[in-house]
């Protein structure tokens, strides 16, 4: 996984809605989702799209 993934402050704030014990796994899933779409920046919109896809 590339560590070049950039998160906007808004997306980081959204990530804080997720319980801390599953947050690292959720972050990885969201980054993989974005990476598969060729996106290098996680925005709140991408976060919500990924969240919908994973049904959480």
HTML snippet that shows the backbone in 3Dmol.js (N, CA, C, O; Angstrom):
<script src="https://3Dmol.org/build/3Dmol-min.js"></script>
<div id="view" style="width:600px;height:400px;position:relative"></div>
<script>
const pdb = `
ATOM      1  N   UNK A   1       0.859  -1.198   0.000  1.00  0.00           N
ATOM      2  CA  UNK A   1       0.000   0.000   0.000  1.00  0.00           C
ATOM      3  C   UNK A   1       0.893   1.245   0.000  1.00  0.00           C
ATOM      4  O   UNK A   1       1.809   1.379   0.811  1.00  0.00           O
ATOM      5  N   UNK A   2       0.606   2.111  -0.898  1.00  0.00           N
ATOM      6  CA  UNK A   2       1.374   3.344  -0.974  1.00  0.00           C
ATOM      7  C   UNK A   2       1.008   4.272   0.181  1.00  0.00           C
ATOM      8  O   UNK A   2      -0.167   4.452   0.501  1.00  0.00           O
ATOM      9  N   UNK A   3       2.018   4.850   0.792  1.00  0.00           N
ATOM     10  CA  UNK A   3       1.743   5.787   1.890  1.00  0.00           C
ATOM     11  C   UNK A   3       1.565   7.206   1.345  1.00  0.00           C
ATOM     12  O   UNK A   3       1.482   8.166   2.110  1.00  0.00           O
ATOM     13  N   UNK A   4       1.508   7.326   0.020  1.00  0.00           N
ATOM     14  CA  UNK A   4       1.348   8.638  -0.612  1.00  0.00           C
ATOM     15  C   UNK A   4      -0.104   9.111  -0.598  1.00  0.00           C
ATOM     16  O   UNK A   4      -0.417  10.187  -1.107  1.00  0.00           O
ATOM     17  N   UNK A   5      -0.985   8.304  -0.013  1.00  0.00           N
ATOM     18  CA  UNK A   5      -2.403   8.661   0.030  1.00  0.00           C
ATOM     19  C   UNK A   5      -2.589   9.868   0.943  1.00  0.00           C
ATOM     20  O   UNK A   5      -2.156   9.875   2.095  1.00  0.00           O
ATOM     21  N   UNK A   6      -3.237  10.873   0.404  1.00  0.00           N
ATOM     22  CA  UNK A   6      -3.446  12.121   1.145  1.00  0.00           C
ATOM     23  C   UNK A   6      -4.907  12.201   1.593  1.00  0.00           C
ATOM     24  O   UNK A   6      -5.817  11.925   0.810  1.00  0.00           O
ATOM     25  N   UNK A   7      -5.122  12.572   2.831  1.00  0.00           N
ATOM     26  CA  UNK A   7      -6.472  12.720   3.381  1.00  0.00           C
ATOM     27  C   UNK A   7      -6.730  14.191   3.639  1.00  0.00           C
ATOM     28  O   UNK A   7      -5.888  14.876   4.220  1.00  0.00           O
ATOM     29  N   UNK A   8      -7.892  14.688   3.212  1.00  0.00           N
ATOM     30  CA  UNK A   8      -8.263  16.066   3.545  1.00  0.00           C
ATOM     31  C   UNK A   8      -8.665  16.100   5.017  1.00  0.00           C
ATOM     32  O   UNK A   8      -8.989  15.068   5.606  1.00  0.00           O
ATOM     33  N   UNK A   9      -8.642  17.279   5.595  1.00  0.00           N
ATOM     34  CA  UNK A   9      -9.028  17.436   6.998  1.00  0.00           C
ATOM     35  C   UNK A   9     -10.463  16.969   7.206  1.00  0.00           C
ATOM     36  O   UNK A   9     -10.784  16.363   8.228  1.00  0.00           O
ATOM     37  N   UNK A  10     -11.314  17.250   6.245  1.00  0.00           N
ATOM     38  CA  UNK A  10     -12.718  16.850   6.320  1.00  0.00           C
ATOM     39  C   UNK A  10     -12.861  15.326   6.338  1.00  0.00           C
ATOM     40  O   UNK A  10     -13.655  14.783   7.106  1.00  0.00           O
ATOM     41  N   UNK A  11     -12.084  14.635   5.482  1.00  0.00           N
ATOM     42  CA  UNK A  11     -12.131  13.172   5.434  1.00  0.00           C
ATOM     43  C   UNK A  11     -11.587  12.580   6.736  1.00  0.00           C
ATOM     44  O   UNK A  11     -12.122  11.596   7.247  1.00  0.00           O
ATOM     45  N   UNK A  12     -10.518  13.187   7.270  1.00  0.00           N
ATOM     46  CA  UNK A  12      -9.961  12.735   8.556  1.00  0.00           C
ATOM     47  C   UNK A  12     -11.019  12.854   9.656  1.00  0.00           C
ATOM     48  O   UNK A  12     -11.138  11.974  10.508  1.00  0.00           O
ATOM     49  N   UNK A  13     -11.776  13.936   9.630  1.00  0.00           N
ATOM     50  CA  UNK A  13     -12.834  14.140  10.621  1.00  0.00           C
ATOM     51  C   UNK A  13     -13.901  13.055  10.484  1.00  0.00           C
ATOM     52  O   UNK A  13     -14.403  12.549  11.488  1.00  0.00           O
ATOM     53  N   UNK A  14     -14.245  12.697   9.260  1.00  0.00           N
ATOM     54  CA  UNK A  14     -15.212  11.626   9.020  1.00  0.00           C
ATOM     55  C   UNK A  14     -14.696  10.303   9.572  1.00  0.00           C
ATOM     56  O   UNK A  14     -15.449   9.527  10.160  1.00  0.00           O
ATOM     57  N   UNK A  15     -13.412  10.058   9.379  1.00  0.00           N
ATOM     58  CA  UNK A  15     -12.805   8.809   9.841  1.00  0.00           C
ATOM     59  C   UNK A  15     -12.936   8.664  11.360  1.00  0.00           C
ATOM     60  O   UNK A  15     -13.013   7.551  11.880  1.00  0.00           O
ATOM     61  N   UNK A  16     -12.959   9.781  12.052  1.00  0.00           N
ATOM     62  CA  UNK A  16     -13.076   9.752  13.513  1.00  0.00           C
ATOM     63  C   UNK A  16     -14.452   9.272  13.989  1.00  0.00           C
ATOM     64  O   UNK A  16     -14.639   8.986  15.171  1.00  0.00           O
ATOM     65  N   UNK A  17     -15.431   9.184  13.042  1.00  0.00           N
ATOM     66  CA  UNK A  17     -16.750   8.628  13.385  1.00  0.00           C
ATOM     67  C   UNK A  17     -16.652   7.122  13.616  1.00  0.00           C
ATOM     68  O   UNK A  17     -17.496   6.531  14.289  1.00  0.00           O
ATOM     69  N   UNK A  18     -15.614   6.513  13.050  1.00  0.00           N
ATOM     70  CA  UNK A  18     -15.438   5.062  13.138  1.00  0.00           C
ATOM     71  C   UNK A  18     -14.768   4.732  14.467  1.00  0.00           C
ATOM     72  O   UNK A  18     -13.822   5.414  14.861  1.00  0.00           O
ATOM     73  N   UNK A  19     -15.238   3.700  15.167  1.00  0.00           N
ATOM     74  CA  UNK A  19     -14.598   3.319  16.439  1.00  0.00           C
ATOM     75  C   UNK A  19     -13.096   3.095  16.247  1.00  0.00           C
ATOM     76  O   UNK A  19     -12.661   2.507  15.257  1.00  0.00           O
ATOM     77  N   UNK A  20     -12.321   3.575  17.212  1.00  0.00           N
ATOM     78  CA  UNK A  20     -10.859   3.576  17.064  1.00  0.00           C
ATOM     79  C   UNK A  20     -10.271   2.196  16.800  1.00  0.00           C
ATOM     80  O   UNK A  20      -9.246   2.087  16.127  1.00  0.00           O
ATOM     81  N   UNK A  21     -10.895   1.139  17.315  1.00  0.00           N
ATOM     82  CA  UNK A  21     -10.314  -0.199  17.165  1.00  0.00           C
ATOM     83  C   UNK A  21     -10.468  -0.778  15.760  1.00  0.00           C
ATOM     84  O   UNK A  21      -9.755  -1.718  15.408  1.00  0.00           O
ATOM     85  N   UNK A  22     -11.379  -0.242  14.952  1.00  0.00           N
ATOM     86  CA  UNK A  22     -11.496  -0.689  13.556  1.00  0.00           C
ATOM     87  C   UNK A  22     -11.008   0.363  12.572  1.00  0.00           C
ATOM     88  O   UNK A  22     -10.991   0.130  11.363  1.00  0.00           O
ATOM     89  N   UNK A  23     -10.610   1.522  13.093  1.00  0.00           N
ATOM     90  CA  UNK A  23     -10.203   2.636  12.235  1.00  0.00           C
ATOM     91  C   UNK A  23      -9.039   2.292  11.292  1.00  0.00           C
ATOM     92  O   UNK A  23      -9.101   2.625  10.109  1.00  0.00           O
ATOM     93  N   UNK A  24      -7.977   1.630  11.791  1.00  0.00           N
ATOM     94  CA  UNK A  24      -6.867   1.320  10.856  1.00  0.00           C
ATOM     95  C   UNK A  24      -7.313   0.441   9.682  1.00  0.00           C
ATOM     96  O   UNK A  24      -6.885   0.658   8.548  1.00  0.00           O
ATOM     97  N   UNK A  25      -8.165  -0.542   9.950  1.00  0.00           N
ATOM     98  CA  UNK A  25      -8.661  -1.415   8.881  1.00  0.00           C
ATOM     99  C   UNK A  25      -9.556  -0.626   7.930  1.00  0.00           C
ATOM    100  O   UNK A  25      -9.476  -0.796   6.714  1.00  0.00           O
ATOM    101  N   UNK A  26     -10.400   0.229   8.478  1.00  0.00           N
ATOM    102  CA  UNK A  26     -11.291   1.050   7.658  1.00  0.00           C
ATOM    103  C   UNK A  26     -10.471   1.984   6.769  1.00  0.00           C
ATOM    104  O   UNK A  26     -10.767   2.150   5.586  1.00  0.00           O
ATOM    105  N   UNK A  27      -9.436   2.590   7.354  1.00  0.00           N
ATOM    106  CA  UNK A  27      -8.564   3.483   6.584  1.00  0.00           C
ATOM    107  C   UNK A  27      -7.952   2.745   5.404  1.00  0.00           C
ATOM    108  O   UNK A  27      -7.925   3.265   4.288  1.00  0.00           O
ATOM    109  N   UNK A  28      -7.462   1.534   5.648  1.00  0.00           N
ATOM    110  CA  UNK A  28      -6.845   0.740   4.578  1.00  0.00           C
ATOM    111  C   UNK A  28      -7.856   0.429   3.484  1.00  0.00           C
ATOM    112  O   UNK A  28      -7.543   0.534   2.298  1.00  0.00           O
ATOM    113  N   UNK A  29      -9.069   0.046   3.878  1.00  0.00           N
ATOM    114  CA  UNK A  29     -10.115  -0.273   2.897  1.00  0.00           C
ATOM    115  C   UNK A  29     -10.461   0.945   2.050  1.00  0.00           C
ATOM    116  O   UNK A  29     -10.616   0.845   0.833  1.00  0.00           O
ATOM    117  N   UNK A  30     -10.578   2.081   2.699  1.00  0.00           N
ATOM    118  CA  UNK A  30     -10.923   3.319   1.988  1.00  0.00           C
ATOM    119  C   UNK A  30      -9.794   3.718   1.041  1.00  0.00           C
ATOM    120  O   UNK A  30     -10.040   4.146  -0.087  1.00  0.00           O
ATOM    121  N   UNK A  31      -8.557   3.574   1.508  1.00  0.00           N
ATOM    122  CA  UNK A  31      -7.411   3.906   0.652  1.00  0.00           C
ATOM    123  C   UNK A  31      -7.335   2.966  -0.540  1.00  0.00           C
ATOM    124  O   UNK A  31      -7.022   3.395  -1.651  1.00  0.00           O
ATOM    125  N   UNK A  32      -7.618   1.682  -0.319  1.00  0.00           N
ATOM    126  CA  UNK A  32      -7.610   0.708  -1.416  1.00  0.00           C
ATOM    127  C   UNK A  32      -8.711   1.057  -2.419  1.00  0.00           C
ATOM    128  O   UNK A  32      -8.490   1.012  -3.630  1.00  0.00           O
ATOM    129  N   UNK A  33      -9.883   1.402  -1.916  1.00  0.00           N
ATOM    130  CA  UNK A  33     -11.012   1.812  -2.761  1.00  0.00           C
ATOM    131  C   UNK A  33     -10.601   2.981  -3.658  1.00  0.00           C
ATOM    132  O   UNK A  33     -10.835   2.959  -4.866  1.00  0.00           O
ATOM    133  N   UNK A  34      -9.989   3.994  -3.057  1.00  0.00           N
ATOM    134  CA  UNK A  34      -9.556   5.175  -3.810  1.00  0.00           C
ATOM    135  C   UNK A  34      -8.464   4.810  -4.809  1.00  0.00           C
ATOM    136  O   UNK A  34      -8.477   5.252  -5.957  1.00  0.00           O
ATOM    137  N   UNK A  35      -7.521   3.994  -4.348  1.00  0.00           N
ATOM    138  CA  UNK A  35      -6.401   3.598  -5.204  1.00  0.00           C
ATOM    139  C   UNK A  35      -6.912   2.855  -6.439  1.00  0.00           C
ATOM    140  O   UNK A  35      -6.429   3.079  -7.549  1.00  0.00           O
ATOM    141  N   UNK A  36      -7.884   1.975  -6.240  1.00  0.00           N
ATOM    142  CA  UNK A  36      -8.465   1.224  -7.359  1.00  0.00           C
ATOM    143  C   UNK A  36      -9.138   2.145  -8.368  1.00  0.00           C
ATOM    144  O   UNK A  36      -9.241   1.813  -9.549  1.00  0.00           O
ATOM    145  N   UNK A  37      -9.594   3.300  -7.899  1.00  0.00           N
ATOM    146  CA  UNK A  37     -10.221   4.286  -8.779  1.00  0.00           C
ATOM    147  C   UNK A  37      -9.200   5.280  -9.340  1.00  0.00           C
ATOM    148  O   UNK A  37      -9.558   6.183 -10.096  1.00  0.00           O
ATOM    149  N   UNK A  38      -7.946   5.113  -8.972  1.00  0.00           N
ATOM    150  CA  UNK A  38      -6.905   6.005  -9.462  1.00  0.00           C
ATOM    151  C   UNK A  38      -6.885   7.347  -8.756  1.00  0.00           C
ATOM    152  O   UNK A  38      -6.396   8.334  -9.305  1.00  0.00           O
ATOM    153  N   UNK A  39      -7.412   7.388  -7.549  1.00  0.00           N
ATOM    154  CA  UNK A  39      -7.487   8.626  -6.772  1.00  0.00           C
ATOM    155  C   UNK A  39      -6.368   8.637  -5.737  1.00  0.00           C
ATOM    156  O   UNK A  39      -6.094   7.623  -5.094  1.00  0.00           O
ATOM    157  N   UNK A  40      -5.723   9.794  -5.583  1.00  0.00           N
ATOM    158  CA  UNK A  40      -4.614   9.887  -4.632  1.00  0.00           C
ATOM    159  C   UNK A  40      -4.952  10.735  -3.414  1.00  0.00           C
ATOM    160  O   UNK A  40      -4.153  10.846  -2.485  1.00  0.00           O
ATOM    161  N   UNK A  41      -6.135  11.331  -3.424  1.00  0.00           N
ATOM    162  CA  UNK A  41      -6.538  12.143  -2.270  1.00  0.00           C
ATOM    163  C   UNK A  41      -7.902  11.677  -1.781  1.00  0.00           C
ATOM    164  O   UNK A  41      -8.857  11.585  -2.552  1.00  0.00           O
ATOM    165  N   UNK A  42      -7.976  11.384  -0.483  1.00  0.00           N
ATOM    166  CA  UNK A  42      -9.242  10.978   0.118  1.00  0.00           C
ATOM    167  C   UNK A  42      -9.962  12.237   0.578  1.00  0.00           C
ATOM    168  O   UNK A  42      -9.480  12.971   1.440  1.00  0.00           O
ATOM    169  N   UNK A  43     -11.127  12.467  -0.018  1.00  0.00           N
ATOM    170  CA  UNK A  43     -11.974  13.586   0.399  1.00  0.00           C
ATOM    171  C   UNK A  43     -13.159  12.997   1.160  1.00  0.00           C
ATOM    172  O   UNK A  43     -13.330  11.778   1.197  1.00  0.00           O
ATOM    173  N   UNK A  44     -13.968  13.848   1.760  1.00  0.00           N
ATOM    174  CA  UNK A  44     -15.158  13.377   2.463  1.00  0.00           C
ATOM    175  C   UNK A  44     -16.069  12.629   1.483  1.00  0.00           C
ATOM    176  O   UNK A  44     -16.703  11.641   1.855  1.00  0.00           O
ATOM    177  N   UNK A  45     -16.134  13.092   0.253  1.00  0.00           N
ATOM    178  CA  UNK A  45     -16.981  12.441  -0.756  1.00  0.00           C
ATOM    179  C   UNK A  45     -16.507  11.016  -1.028  1.00  0.00           C
ATOM    180  O   UNK A  45     -17.315  10.088  -1.065  1.00  0.00           O
ATOM    181  N   UNK A  46     -15.209  10.842  -1.216  1.00  0.00           N
ATOM    182  CA  UNK A  46     -14.642   9.508  -1.448  1.00  0.00           C
ATOM    183  C   UNK A  46     -14.880   8.629  -0.223  1.00  0.00           C
ATOM    184  O   UNK A  46     -15.228   7.454  -0.344  1.00  0.00           O
ATOM    185  N   UNK A  47     -14.688   9.211   0.944  1.00  0.00           N
ATOM    186  CA  UNK A  47     -14.921   8.480   2.202  1.00  0.00           C
ATOM    187  C   UNK A  47     -16.348   7.919   2.217  1.00  0.00           C
ATOM    188  O   UNK A  47     -16.552   6.741   2.513  1.00  0.00           O
ATOM    189  N   UNK A  48     -17.329   8.762   1.897  1.00  0.00           N
ATOM    190  CA  UNK A  48     -18.730   8.337   1.947  1.00  0.00           C
ATOM    191  C   UNK A  48     -19.046   7.317   0.846  1.00  0.00           C
ATOM    192  O   UNK A  48     -19.842   6.403   1.062  1.00  0.00           O
ATOM    193  N   UNK A  49     -18.437   7.465  -0.314  1.00  0.00           N
ATOM    194  CA  UNK A  49     -18.620   6.477  -1.386  1.00  0.00           C
ATOM    195  C   UNK A  49     -18.101   5.117  -0.942  1.00  0.00           C
ATOM    196  O   UNK A  49     -18.756   4.095  -1.146  1.00  0.00           O
ATOM    197  N   UNK A  50     -16.922   5.111  -0.333  1.00  0.00           N
ATOM    198  CA  UNK A  50     -16.324   3.859   0.132  1.00  0.00           C
ATOM    199  C   UNK A  50     -17.189   3.261   1.242  1.00  0.00           C
ATOM    200  O   UNK A  50     -17.423   2.053   1.279  1.00  0.00           O
ATOM    201  N   UNK A  51     -17.652   4.108   2.129  1.00  0.00           N
ATOM    202  CA  UNK A  51     -18.477   3.647   3.241  1.00  0.00           C
ATOM    203  C   UNK A  51     -19.758   2.985   2.731  1.00  0.00           C
ATOM    204  O   UNK A  51     -20.187   1.956   3.255  1.00  0.00           O
ATOM    205  N   UNK A  52     -20.359   3.585   1.709  1.00  0.00           N
ATOM    206  CA  UNK A  52     -21.567   3.009   1.097  1.00  0.00           C
ATOM    207  C   UNK A  52     -21.250   1.662   0.472  1.00  0.00           C
ATOM    208  O   UNK A  52     -22.004   0.702   0.627  1.00  0.00           O
ATOM    209  N   UNK A  53     -20.124   1.595  -0.240  1.00  0.00           N
ATOM    210  CA  UNK A  53     -19.742   0.363  -0.922  1.00  0.00           C
ATOM    211  C   UNK A  53     -19.558  -0.773   0.078  1.00  0.00           C
ATOM    212  O   UNK A  53     -19.959  -1.907  -0.182  1.00  0.00           O
ATOM    213  N   UNK A  54     -18.955  -0.467   1.214  1.00  0.00           N
ATOM    214  CA  UNK A  54     -18.673  -1.497   2.204  1.00  0.00           C
ATOM    215  C   UNK A  54     -19.839  -1.682   3.162  1.00  0.00           C
ATOM    216  O   UNK A  54     -19.779  -2.513   4.069  1.00  0.00           O
ATOM    217  N   UNK A  55     -20.887  -0.916   2.964  1.00  0.00           N
ATOM    218  CA  UNK A  55     -22.101  -1.080   3.732  1.00  0.00           C
ATOM    219  C   UNK A  55     -21.979  -0.824   5.218  1.00  0.00           C
ATOM    220  O   UNK A  55     -22.636  -1.478   6.028  1.00  0.00           O
ATOM    221  N   UNK A  56     -21.115   0.152   5.580  1.00  0.00           N
ATOM    222  CA  UNK A  56     -20.990   0.442   7.019  1.00  0.00           C
ATOM    223  C   UNK A  56     -21.361   1.865   7.324  1.00  0.00           C
ATOM    224  O   UNK A  56     -21.313   2.281   8.481  1.00  0.00           O
TER     225      UNK A  56
END
`;
const viewer = $3Dmol.createViewer("view");
viewer.addModel(pdb, "pdb");
viewer.setStyle({}, {cartoon: {color: "spectrum"}});
viewer.zoomTo();
viewer.render();
</script>
